[in-house]
Amino acid sequence: MIALGVITTERDADIGKNTDRLQRTAHQASVLADLVEEHDVDVIAAEALSFPPKARVAGVSSLCLSWGVLAGISRSCGTELIEVPPKQWQHAVMPGVERIDYAMLFVKLTRFAESQGAARLLAINKGDRSHALDAMGVGIYAALRSEARRVEAIA
């Protein structure tokens, strides 16, 4: 929540897809590693990988690369990596609800979070807000709940 936001990168059509993907992944890693160092982070939490039945290969690749970035940062910075199962934090906030209402979830989470965190979340581009909301929710859930699975350290 300290640096709540969304890391976005644009495709560079002047270079090959693999080179472009590598550059964008490297940028993501650099931004996240800088945040870990700047704020003396000792735990990284993220939602576990999940893919809908009709997931596109590009989306699956991006998610896998992002998890690779997190694992690499965790390893190189000596931080713990926590994996929160998909939708688990949402159902913890709204128990008994089958289909999550993100507008209501937003209200509940921002009431819980510090006013500054809520203000930052509101300032994020509306199209990216659900990703930032997920990041905030996963972080809070991992901090408060013991059910969040710790990823086994790579020896």
Sequence and secondary structure as in RCSB ss.txt:
>XXXX:A:sequence
MIALGVITTERDADIGKNTDRLQRTAHQASVLADLVEEHDVDVIAAEALSFPPKARVAGVSSLCLSWGVLAGISR
SCGTELIEVPPKQWQHAVMPGVERIDYAMLFVKLTRFAESQGAARLLAINKGDRSHALDAMGVGIYAALRSEARR
VEAIA
>XXXX:A:secstr
 TT         TTS HHHHHHHHHHHHHHHHHHHHHHTT  EEEEE     TT  HHHHHHHHHHHHHHHHHHH
HHT EEEEE TTHHHHHHSTT SS  HHHHHHHHHHHS HHHHHHHHHS GGGHHHHHHHHHHHHHHHH TTSEE
     
